[in-house]
């Protein structure tokens, strides 16, 4: 499983995901904390997948679009692409008599990025694409979380503000992923994060991400100090 998050700030978007993934090797499955779940789809758009990561990665790999297009165009074209690929999967499963649950096989996606406004990429948008709704791109005006997202959605609902700066919003997203990983063994506290703004997509280094997060020991220490 996983947790993926996209949140809109002041003319920018922060995206993040944990790094836990399952690999197959020689007939054996093993878990590792190094999977990259963020995919650059254009110069201003990042895609994330929840659910069947293998199928989602294949969709991202085969999806092609010009590099200089905005989020709305990418979301609409990726929606059409996903529906076409889903039909192929269903037909193959039917013809080969594979016992496959159609909707359970297909992943959900979050696409996040910027649209041009007066010639500059400054309008942030987030779209969910869910197989239960034929991958129709549903716009989220504040933030979106998928996967093991219960705690993340609680923290976002409590602390999110649309006026958050590029210094503030990454802290919230990083903390939401970290806290989820602390209570859920299917999610890692290790993560990847990126910021999307008028200059394009910028990956945050692991050192920066570590500085964004307050460990539970630090939180407990601050609580003790306040009470003393």
Secondary structure, 3 states (H helix, E strand, C coil): CCEEEEEECCCCEEEEEECCEEEEECCEEEEECCCCCEEEEECCEEEEEECCHHHHHHHHHHCCCCCCCCHHHHHHHHHHHHHHHHHHHHHHHHHCCCCCCHHHHCCEEEEEEEEEECCEEEEEEEEEECHHHCCCCEEECCEEEEECCHHHHHHHHHHCCCCCCCCCHHHHHHHHHHHHHHHCCCCCCCEEEEEEECCEEEECCHHHHHHHCCCHHHHHHHHHHHHC
